[in-house]
Structure formats: structure tokens, C-alpha cells
């Protein structure tokens, strides 16, 4: 049932958002620091744990898989509401960090691809 996928997705998003806000306060930033990433990791761990414990019926597993594949576009759309103008006013350093992070992600694609191939 896809409703379980929605419930787990929402729970992971809320927990990730709270953790991101907490880290933002720790580092004295006025915003969320990594909440989306924490939520994504939590979703992966919760799904894996429930699958190992055999708590999921096939319909529930399909619902969670559906929503976990929808997670990235949905959460990126939610995160897009953040103030981009304020981020860009950070100047050259904000731009440099964005470029470096994007370049590193592109460099990791071949490594991740090799890890994903079956032996």
C-alpha cells in the first residue's frame, strides 16, 4: 500500500528537517544545514531495516519503493523554496563551494556506476 510509503517519506522528511535545523543552530546559521540529505539517509536506513526484519508485505514494499524513487524530485522541489538570493549574496565563496560540490558529484558518477554493477 502506497500510503505506508507516504507515511515513511513524511516522517523521514520531518526528522531530517529537524536535524538540519538543529545543525544550523549549532553552527550559528540562519537555516537548515543538510536536512534533505539526513532525510534521504534516514529513508534508506528505515526501508532497509524494515525489509531485513520482514515487516513489509509486498504491497507495502512496492509503495515504499515508489515513494523513495519520488523522494528526490519532491524534496528538491520543497527545498527550492529556500532563499536563493540570500545564498548568492554570499559572494564568491558561495559560488566556489557550489562549483566544487557539483564537480565532485560528477567525478563520483563513474565510481558509483562501477559499484552498482553486479559481479
N, CA, C and O atoms as a GROMACS GRO file, in nm:
protein
  476
    1UNK      N    1   0.084  -0.118   0.000
    1UNK     CA    2   0.000   0.000   0.000
    1UNK      C    3   0.088   0.124   0.000
    1UNK      O    4   0.179   0.138   0.082
    2UNK      N    5   0.060   0.211  -0.093
    2UNK     CA    6   0.143   0.329  -0.110
    2UNK      C    7   0.132   0.426   0.006
    2UNK      O    8   0.218   0.512   0.024
    3UNK      N    9   0.028   0.414   0.085
    3UNK     CA   10   0.011   0.506   0.198
    3UNK      C   11   0.124   0.488   0.299
    3UNK      O   12   0.163   0.585   0.364
    4UNK      N   13   0.177   0.367   0.314
    4UNK     CA   14   0.289   0.346   0.405
    4UNK      C   15   0.414   0.417   0.353
    4UNK      O   16   0.493   0.472   0.430
    5UNK      N   17   0.430   0.416   0.222
    5UNK     CA   18   0.542   0.488   0.163
    5UNK      C   19   0.532   0.637   0.190
    5UNK      O   20   0.633   0.702   0.219
    6UNK      N   21   0.412   0.692   0.181
    6UNK     CA   22   0.392   0.834   0.208
    6UNK      C   23   0.421   0.864   0.355
    6UNK      O   24   0.485   0.964   0.387
    7UNK      N   25   0.374   0.778   0.443
    7UNK     CA   26   0.396   0.800   0.587
    7UNK      C   27   0.544   0.795   0.622
    7UNK      O   28   0.593   0.879   0.697
    8UNK      N   29   0.615   0.698   0.568
    8UNK     CA   30   0.758   0.687   0.597
    8UNK      C   31   0.834   0.805   0.535
    8UNK      O   32   0.925   0.860   0.597
    9UNK      N   33   0.798   0.843   0.414
    9UNK     CA   34   0.860   0.958   0.349
    9UNK      C   35   0.838   1.084   0.431
    9UNK      O   36   0.932   1.160   0.454
   10UNK      N   37   0.717   1.106   0.476
   10UNK     CA   38   0.687   1.227   0.554
   10UNK      C   39   0.762   1.226   0.687
   10UNK      O   40   0.817   1.328   0.728
   11UNK      N   41   0.765   1.112   0.752
   11UNK     CA   42   0.838   1.102   0.878
   11UNK      C   43   0.986   1.129   0.861
   11UNK      O   44   1.047   1.200   0.941
   12UNK      N   45   1.044   1.071   0.757
   12UNK     CA   46   1.187   1.092   0.731
   12UNK      C   47   1.215   1.238   0.697
   12UNK      O   48   1.316   1.294   0.739
   13UNK      N   49   1.125   1.300   0.620
   13UNK     CA   50   1.144   1.440   0.586
   13UNK      C   51   1.139   1.528   0.710
   13UNK      O   52   1.222   1.618   0.727
   14UNK      N   53   1.042   1.504   0.798
   14UNK     CA   54   1.030   1.584   0.919
   14UNK      C   55   1.150   1.568   1.011
   14UNK      O   56   1.202   1.666   1.063
   15UNK      N   57   1.193   1.444   1.030
   15UNK     CA   58   1.310   1.419   1.116
   15UNK      C   59   1.434   1.483   1.054
   15UNK      O   60   1.512   1.548   1.124
   16UNK      N   61   1.453   1.465   0.924
   16UNK     CA   62   1.568   1.525   0.856
   16UNK      C   63   1.566   1.676   0.865
   16UNK      O   64   1.670   1.739   0.884
   17UNK      N   65   1.448   1.735   0.851
   17UNK     CA   66   1.436   1.881   0.861
   17UNK      C   67   1.470   1.929   1.002
   17UNK      O   68   1.538   2.030   1.019
   18UNK      N   69   1.424   1.857   1.102
   18UNK     CA   70   1.456   1.894   1.241
   18UNK      C   71   1.606   1.882   1.268
   18UNK      O   72   1.665   1.968   1.332
   19UNK      N   73   1.667   1.774   1.219
   19UNK     CA   74   1.812   1.756   1.237
   19UNK      C   75   1.888   1.866   1.165
   19UNK      O   76   1.984   1.921   1.219
   20UNK      N   77   1.846   1.899   1.044
   20UNK     CA   78   1.911   2.007   0.968
   20UNK      C   79   1.898   2.142   1.038
   20UNK      O   80   1.994   2.219   1.041
   21UNK      N   81   1.781   2.170   1.095
   21UNK     CA   82   1.764   2.295   1.171
   21UNK      C   83   1.853   2.296   1.294
   21UNK      O   84   1.912   2.398   1.329
   22UNK      N   85   1.863   2.182   1.359
   22UNK     CA   86   1.948   2.171   1.478
   22UNK      C   87   2.094   2.198   1.443
   22UNK      O   88   2.162   2.273   1.514
   23UNK      N   89   2.142   2.138   1.335
   23UNK     CA   90   2.280   2.162   1.292
   23UNK      C   91   2.300   2.308   1.251
   23UNK      O   92   2.407   2.364   1.273
   24UNK      N   93   2.200   2.368   1.191
   24UNK     CA   94   2.209   2.509   1.156
   24UNK      C   95   2.228   2.596   1.280
   24UNK      O   96   2.306   2.691   1.279
   25UNK      N   97   2.156   2.562   1.386
   25UNK     CA   98   2.170   2.638   1.511
   25UNK      C   99   2.305   2.613   1.577
   25UNK      O  100   2.364   2.705   1.634
   26UNK      N  101   2.354   2.490   1.570
   26UNK     CA  102   2.485   2.458   1.628
   26UNK      C  103   2.594   2.544   1.563
   26UNK      O  104   2.682   2.596   1.632
   27UNK      N  105   2.588   2.558   1.431
   27UNK     CA  106   2.690   2.632   1.358
   27UNK      C  107   2.652   2.780   1.339
   27UNK      O  108   2.714   2.850   1.260
   28UNK      N  109   2.551   2.825   1.412
   28UNK     CA  110   2.508   2.965   1.412
   28UNK      C  111   2.471   3.013   1.272
   28UNK      O  112   2.508   3.123   1.231
   29UNK      N  113   2.399   2.929   1.199
   29UNK     CA  114   2.350   2.966   1.067
   29UNK      C  115   2.199   2.985   1.075
   29UNK      O  116   2.131   2.916   1.151
   30UNK      N  117   2.149   3.075   0.998
   30UNK     CA  118   2.005   3.100   0.997
   30UNK      C  119   1.941   3.016   0.887
   30UNK      O  120   1.896   3.068   0.786
   31UNK      N  121   1.937   2.886   0.908
   31UNK     CA  122   1.877   2.799   0.808
   31UNK      C  123   1.901   2.652   0.838
   31UNK      O  124   1.955   2.616   0.942
   32UNK      N  125   1.859   2.571   0.744
   32UNK     CA  126   1.867   2.427   0.756
   32UNK      C  127   2.000   2.381   0.696
   32UNK      O  128   2.035   2.420   0.584
   33UNK      N  129   2.073   2.300   0.768
   33UNK     CA  130   2.204   2.254   0.724
   33UNK      C  131   2.200   2.104   0.698
   33UNK      O  132   2.224   2.025   0.790
   34UNK      N  133   2.171   2.064   0.576
   34UNK     CA  134   2.175   1.924   0.539
   34UNK      C  135   2.052   1.842   0.572
   34UNK      O  136   2.059   1.720   0.575
   35UNK      N  137   1.941   1.908   0.598
   35UNK     CA  138   1.820   1.835   0.635
   35UNK      C  139   1.771   1.738   0.529
   35UNK      O  140   1.726   1.628   0.561
   36UNK      N  141   1.780   1.777   0.404
   36UNK     CA  142   1.736   1.690   0.294
   36UNK      C  143   1.824   1.566   0.287
   36UNK      O  144   1.775   1.455   0.268
   37UNK      N  145   1.954   1.584   0.302
   37UNK     CA  146   2.046   1.470   0.299
   37UNK      C  147   2.022   1.375   0.415
   37UNK      O  148   2.021   1.253   0.397
   38UNK      N  149   2.001   1.430   0.535
   38UNK     CA  150   1.971   1.345   0.651
   38UNK      C  151   1.841   1.268   0.629
   38UNK      O  152   1.831   1.151   0.664
   39UNK      N  153   1.743   1.334   0.571
   39UNK     CA  154   1.614   1.267   0.546
   39UNK      C  155   1.630   1.154   0.444
   39UNK      O  156   1.570   1.048   0.460
   40UNK      N  157   1.711   1.176   0.342
   40UNK     CA  158   1.733   1.072   0.241
   40UNK      C  159   1.803   0.952   0.303
   40UNK      O  160   1.764   0.837   0.278
   41UNK      N  161   1.904   0.977   0.384
   41UNK     CA  162   1.975   0.867   0.451
   41UNK      C  163   1.883   0.792   0.546
   41UNK      O  164   1.886   0.669   0.552
   42UNK      N  165   1.801   0.865   0.619
   42UNK     CA  166   1.707   0.801   0.711
   42UNK      C  167   1.608   0.714   0.636
   42UNK      O  168   1.575   0.604   0.681
   43UNK      N  169   1.559   0.762   0.523
   43UNK     CA  170   1.466   0.682   0.442
   43UNK      C  171   1.531   0.552   0.396
   43UNK      O  172   1.468   0.446   0.399
   44UNK      N  173   1.656   0.559   0.354
   44UNK     CA  174   1.728   0.439   0.312
   44UNK      C  175   1.743   0.341   0.428
   44UNK      O  176   1.718   0.222   0.412
   45UNK      N  177   1.783   0.391   0.545
   45UNK     CA  178   1.804   0.305   0.661
   45UNK      C  179   1.674   0.244   0.712
   45UNK      O  180   1.670   0.126   0.748
   46UNK      N  181   1.566   0.323   0.715
   46UNK     CA  182   1.437   0.272   0.762
   46UNK      C  183   1.386   0.163   0.669
   46UNK      O  184   1.340   0.058   0.715
   47UNK      N  185   1.394   0.187   0.540
   47UNK     CA  186   1.348   0.087   0.444
   47UNK      C  187   1.430  -0.042   0.455
   47UNK      O  188   1.374  -0.152   0.456
   48UNK      N  189   1.561  -0.028   0.462
   48UNK     CA  190   1.648  -0.145   0.471
   48UNK      C  191   1.621  -0.224   0.600
   48UNK      O  192   1.616  -0.347   0.597
   49UNK      N  193   1.604  -0.154   0.710
   49UNK     CA  194   1.578  -0.219   0.838
   49UNK      C  195   1.444  -0.294   0.835
   49UNK      O  196   1.435  -0.408   0.880
   50UNK      N  197   1.341  -0.229   0.782
   50UNK     CA  198   1.209  -0.294   0.775
   50UNK      C  199   1.212  -0.414   0.682
   50UNK      O  200   1.144  -0.514   0.707
   51UNK      N  201   1.289  -0.406   0.576
   51UNK     CA  202   1.298  -0.519   0.483
   51UNK      C  203   1.372  -0.637   0.546
   51UNK      O  204   1.333  -0.752   0.529
   52UNK      N  205   1.480  -0.607   0.620
   52UNK     CA  206   1.555  -0.714   0.686
   52UNK      C  207   1.472  -0.783   0.794
   52UNK      O  208   1.487  -0.903   0.816
   53UNK      N  209   1.387  -0.708   0.860
   53UNK     CA  210   1.302  -0.763   0.966
   53UNK      C  211   1.177  -0.829   0.911
   53UNK      O  212   1.096  -0.882   0.987
   54UNK      N  213   1.160  -0.826   0.780
   54UNK     CA  214   1.042  -0.883   0.713
   54UNK      C  215   0.912  -0.824   0.765
   54UNK      O  216   0.813  -0.895   0.781
   55UNK      N  217   0.912  -0.695   0.790
   55UNK     CA  218   0.792  -0.627   0.838
   55UNK      C  219   0.703  -0.581   0.724
   55UNK      O  220   0.590  -0.537   0.746
   56UNK      N  221   0.753  -0.591   0.602
   56UNK     CA  222   0.681  -0.535   0.489
   56UNK      C  223   0.612  -0.642   0.406
   56UNK      O  224   0.673  -0.741   0.366
   57UNK      N  225   0.484  -0.619   0.379
   57UNK     CA  226   0.414  -0.700   0.280
   57UNK      C  227   0.459  -0.651   0.142
   57UNK      O  228   0.514  -0.542   0.130
   58UNK      N  229   0.436  -0.732   0.040
   58UNK     CA  230   0.480  -0.696  -0.095
   58UNK      C  231   0.419  -0.563  -0.140
   58UNK      O  232   0.488  -0.480  -0.200
   59UNK      N  233   0.290  -0.542  -0.110
   59UNK     CA  234   0.225  -0.416  -0.149
   59UNK      C  235   0.288  -0.297  -0.077
   59UNK      O  236   0.309  -0.191  -0.137
   60UNK      N  237   0.318  -0.315   0.050
   60UNK     CA  238   0.380  -0.207   0.127
   60UNK      C  239   0.520  -0.177   0.074
   60UNK      O  240   0.559  -0.061   0.062
   61UNK      N  241   0.594  -0.283   0.043
   61UNK     CA  242   0.729  -0.265  -0.010
   61UNK      C  243   0.724  -0.189  -0.143
   61UNK      O  244   0.807  -0.101  -0.168
   62UNK      N  245   0.628  -0.224  -0.228
   62UNK     CA  246   0.614  -0.153  -0.356
   62UNK      C  247   0.579  -0.006  -0.335
   62UNK      O  248   0.627   0.081  -0.408
   63UNK      N  249   0.495   0.022  -0.235
   63UNK     CA  250   0.460   0.160  -0.205
   63UNK      C  251   0.580   0.240  -0.158
   63UNK      O  252   0.600   0.354  -0.198
   64UNK      N  253   0.660   0.179  -0.071
   64UNK     CA  254   0.779   0.248  -0.020
   64UNK      C  255   0.880   0.268  -0.132
   64UNK      O  256   0.943   0.374  -0.140
   65UNK      N  257   0.896   0.168  -0.216
   65UNK     CA  258   0.989   0.183  -0.330
   65UNK      C  259   0.943   0.294  -0.424
   65UNK      O  260   1.024   0.372  -0.473
   66UNK      N  261   0.812   0.301  -0.447
   66UNK     CA  262   0.759   0.407  -0.534
   66UNK      C  263   0.791   0.544  -0.476
   66UNK      O  264   0.841   0.631  -0.547
   67UNK      N  265   0.763   0.562  -0.348
   67UNK     CA  266   0.783   0.694  -0.288
   67UNK      C  267   0.930   0.724  -0.266
   67UNK      O  268   0.970   0.841  -0.267
   68UNK      N  269   1.012   0.622  -0.246
   68UNK     CA  270   1.154   0.651  -0.232
   68UNK      C  271   1.214   0.696  -0.365
   68UNK      O  272   1.309   0.774  -0.366
   69UNK      N  273   1.160   0.647  -0.477
   69UNK     CA  274   1.208   0.696  -0.607
   69UNK      C  275   1.155   0.836  -0.637
   69UNK      O  276   1.217   0.912  -0.711
   70UNK      N  277   1.041   0.870  -0.580
   70UNK     CA  278   0.984   1.004  -0.598
   70UNK      C  279   1.044   1.104  -0.500
   70UNK      O  280   1.023   1.224  -0.514
   71UNK      N  281   1.118   1.056  -0.403
   71UNK     CA  282   1.164   1.140  -0.293
   71UNK      C  283   1.252   1.255  -0.339
   71UNK      O  284   1.230   1.370  -0.300
   72UNK      N  285   1.350   1.225  -0.422
   72UNK     CA  286   1.445   1.329  -0.461
   72UNK      C  287   1.375   1.445  -0.533
   72UNK      O  288   1.395   1.560  -0.494
   73UNK      N  289   1.293   1.420  -0.638
   73UNK     CA  290   1.230   1.535  -0.702
   73UNK      C  291   1.134   1.611  -0.611
   73UNK      O  292   1.125   1.733  -0.617
   74UNK      N  293   1.062   1.538  -0.526
   74UNK     CA  294   0.966   1.605  -0.436
   74UNK      C  295   1.039   1.692  -0.335
   74UNK      O  296   1.002   1.807  -0.314
   75UNK      N  297   1.143   1.638  -0.273
   75UNK     CA  298   1.214   1.713  -0.170
   75UNK      C  299   1.295   1.827  -0.231
   75UNK      O  300   1.307   1.933  -0.171
   76UNK      N  301   1.350   1.806  -0.349
   76UNK     CA  302   1.422   1.915  -0.415
   76UNK      C  303   1.325   2.029  -0.446
   76UNK      O  304   1.359   2.146  -0.432
   77UNK      N  305   1.204   1.995  -0.488
   77UNK     CA  306   1.104   2.099  -0.513
   77UNK      C  307   1.068   2.171  -0.383
   77UNK      O  308   1.051   2.293  -0.384
   78UNK      N  309   1.057   2.098  -0.272
   78UNK     CA  310   1.028   2.162  -0.145
   78UNK      C  311   1.145   2.251  -0.101
   78UNK      O  312   1.125   2.360  -0.048
   79UNK      N  313   1.265   2.203  -0.125
   79UNK     CA  314   1.384   2.278  -0.083
   79UNK      C  315   1.407   2.401  -0.170
   79UNK      O  316   1.477   2.494  -0.130
   80UNK      N  317   1.348   2.401  -0.289
   80UNK     CA  318   1.367   2.514  -0.379
   80UNK      C  319   1.305   2.641  -0.325
   80UNK      O  320   1.331   2.750  -0.375
   81UNK      N  321   1.223   2.628  -0.223
   81UNK     CA  322   1.160   2.746  -0.165
   81UNK      C  323   1.257   2.825  -0.078
   81UNK      O  324   1.225   2.934  -0.032
   82UNK      N  325   1.375   2.770  -0.056
   82UNK     CA  326   1.474   2.843   0.023
   82UNK      C  327   1.520   2.966  -0.053
   82UNK      O  328   1.507   2.973  -0.175
   83UNK      N  329   1.571   3.060   0.017
   83UNK     CA  330   1.606   3.189  -0.039
   83UNK      C  331   1.737   3.182  -0.116
   83UNK      O  332   1.845   3.192  -0.059
   84UNK      N  333   1.725   3.164  -0.247
   84UNK     CA  334   1.843   3.153  -0.333
   84UNK      C  335   1.916   3.286  -0.342
   84UNK      O  336   2.039   3.291  -0.350
   85UNK      N  337   1.840   3.394  -0.340
   85UNK     CA  338   1.902   3.526  -0.349
   85UNK      C  339   1.996   3.550  -0.231
   85UNK      O  340   2.104   3.605  -0.248
   86UNK      N  341   1.955   3.508  -0.113
   86UNK     CA  342   2.041   3.525   0.004
   86UNK      C  343   2.167   3.440  -0.008
   86UNK      O  344   2.275   3.481   0.033
   87UNK      N  345   2.152   3.320  -0.065
   87UNK     CA  346   2.268   3.234  -0.083
   87UNK      C  347   2.366   3.295  -0.182
   87UNK      O  348   2.488   3.288  -0.161
   88UNK      N  349   2.316   3.354  -0.288
   88UNK     CA  350   2.404   3.414  -0.388
   88UNK      C  351   2.470   3.542  -0.336
   88UNK      O  352   2.575   3.582  -0.385
   89UNK      N  353   2.409   3.605  -0.237
   89UNK     CA  354   2.471   3.726  -0.182
   89UNK      C  355   2.592   3.691  -0.096
   89UNK      O  356   2.664   3.779  -0.050
   90UNK      N  357   2.615   3.560  -0.076
   90UNK     CA  358   2.733   3.516  -0.003
   90UNK      C  359   2.861   3.544  -0.080
   90UNK      O  360   2.971   3.533  -0.025
   91UNK      N  361   2.846   3.579  -0.206
   91UNK     CA  362   2.961   3.620  -0.285
   91UNK      C  363   3.036   3.505  -0.349
   91UNK      O  364   2.980   3.399  -0.376
   92UNK      N  365   3.161   3.529  -0.374
   92UNK     CA  366   3.246   3.436  -0.447
   92UNK      C  367   3.259   3.302  -0.377
   92UNK      O  368   3.260   3.198  -0.443
   93UNK      N  369   3.268   3.301  -0.245
   93UNK     CA  370   3.287   3.176  -0.171
   93UNK      C  371   3.167   3.082  -0.190
   93UNK      O  372   3.186   2.962  -0.209
   94UNK      N  373   3.046   3.135  -0.184
   94UNK     CA  374   2.927   3.052  -0.205
   94UNK      C  375   2.928   2.992  -0.345
   94UNK      O  376   2.895   2.874  -0.363
   95UNK      N  377   2.965   3.071  -0.443
   95UNK     CA  378   2.972   3.023  -0.581
   95UNK      C  379   3.080   2.916  -0.596
   95UNK      O  380   3.058   2.815  -0.662
   96UNK      N  381   3.194   2.938  -0.535
   96UNK     CA  382   3.305   2.843  -0.543
   96UNK      C  383   3.268   2.709  -0.478
   96UNK      O  384   3.297   2.603  -0.533
   97UNK      N  385   3.206   2.714  -0.363
   97UNK     CA  386   3.166   2.591  -0.294
   97UNK      C  387   3.064   2.514  -0.378
   97UNK      O  388   3.071   2.392  -0.386
   98UNK      N  389   2.970   2.585  -0.440
   98UNK     CA  390   2.872   2.519  -0.526
   98UNK      C  391   2.936   2.452  -0.646
   98UNK      O  392   2.899   2.340  -0.682
   99UNK      N  393   3.032   2.518  -0.707
   99UNK     CA  394   3.101   2.461  -0.823
   99UNK      C  395   3.183   2.339  -0.782
   99UNK      O  396   3.182   2.238  -0.852
  100UNK      N  397   3.252   2.348  -0.670
  100UNK     CA  398   3.334   2.235  -0.624
  100UNK      C  399   3.247   2.115  -0.589
  100UNK      O  400   3.279   2.002  -0.626
  101UNK      N  401   3.136   2.138  -0.518
  101UNK     CA  402   3.047   2.028  -0.482
  101UNK      C  403   2.988   1.960  -0.605
  101UNK      O  404   2.979   1.838  -0.611
  102UNK      N  405   2.949   2.041  -0.704
  102UNK     CA  406   2.894   1.985  -0.827
  102UNK      C  407   2.999   1.905  -0.903
  102UNK      O  408   2.970   1.797  -0.954
  103UNK      N  409   3.120   1.957  -0.911
  103UNK     CA  410   3.228   1.887  -0.981
  103UNK      C  411   3.260   1.754  -0.912
  103UNK      O  412   3.280   1.653  -0.979
  104UNK      N  413   3.264   1.754  -0.780
  104UNK     CA  414   3.290   1.629  -0.708
  104UNK      C  415   3.181   1.526  -0.732
  104UNK      O  416   3.209   1.407  -0.745
  105UNK      N  417   3.058   1.570  -0.738
  105UNK     CA  418   2.947   1.477  -0.767
  105UNK      C  419   2.963   1.416  -0.906
  105UNK      O  420   2.942   1.296  -0.924
  106UNK      N  421   2.999   1.498  -1.003
  106UNK     CA  422   3.021   1.446  -1.138
  106UNK      C  423   3.138   1.347  -1.141
  106UNK      O  424   3.133   1.247  -1.213
  107UNK      N  425   3.240   1.372  -1.064
  107UNK     CA  426   3.355   1.280  -1.060
  107UNK      C  427   3.320   1.148  -0.992
  107UNK      O  428   3.382   1.046  -1.020
  108UNK      N  429   3.222   1.148  -0.905
  108UNK     CA  430   3.182   1.026  -0.835
  108UNK      C  431   3.090   0.936  -0.919
  108UNK      O  432   3.069   0.820  -0.884
  109UNK      N  433   3.035   0.988  -1.028
  109UNK     CA  434   2.942   0.908  -1.109
  109UNK      C  435   3.006   0.780  -1.160
  109UNK      O  436   2.944   0.674  -1.146
  110UNK      N  437   3.127   0.781  -1.220
  110UNK     CA  438   3.186   0.655  -1.267
  110UNK      C  439   3.213   0.556  -1.153
  110UNK      O  440   3.196   0.436  -1.169
  111UNK      N  441   3.254   0.608  -1.038
  111UNK     CA  442   3.282   0.521  -0.924
  111UNK      C  443   3.154   0.455  -0.876
  111UNK      O  444   3.152   0.335  -0.850
  112UNK      N  445   3.047   0.533  -0.864
  112UNK     CA  446   2.918   0.478  -0.821
  112UNK      C  447   2.864   0.378  -0.924
  112UNK      O  448   2.802   0.277  -0.888
  113UNK      N  449   2.888   0.408  -1.051
  113UNK     CA  450   2.842   0.318  -1.157
  113UNK      C  451   2.911   0.182  -1.147
  113UNK      O  452   2.846   0.079  -1.163
  114UNK      N  453   3.042   0.184  -1.120
  114UNK     CA  454   3.115   0.058  -1.106
  114UNK      C  455   3.070  -0.018  -0.983
  114UNK      O  456   3.063  -0.141  -0.984
  115UNK      N  457   3.040   0.055  -0.875
  115UNK     CA  458   2.993  -0.011  -0.753
  115UNK      C  459   2.856  -0.075  -0.774
  115UNK      O  460   2.826  -0.177  -0.712
  116UNK      N  461   2.774  -0.016  -0.861
  116UNK     CA  462   2.640  -0.067  -0.884
  116UNK      C  463   2.633  -0.188  -0.974
  116UNK      O  464   2.532  -0.260  -0.973
  117UNK      N  465   2.738  -0.213  -1.052
  117UNK     CA  466   2.737  -0.328  -1.141
  117UNK      C  467   2.749  -0.457  -1.061
  117UNK      O  468   2.824  -0.465  -0.963
  118UNK      N  469   2.675  -0.556  -1.105
  118UNK     CA  470   2.679  -0.684  -1.035
  118UNK      C  471   2.804  -0.760  -1.076
  118UNK      O  472   2.846  -0.758  -1.191
  119UNK      N  473   2.861  -0.827  -0.980
  119UNK     CA  474   2.985  -0.903  -1.001
  119UNK      C  475   2.956  -1.027  -1.085
  119UNK      O  476   3.048  -1.104  -1.113
   0.00000   0.00000   0.00000
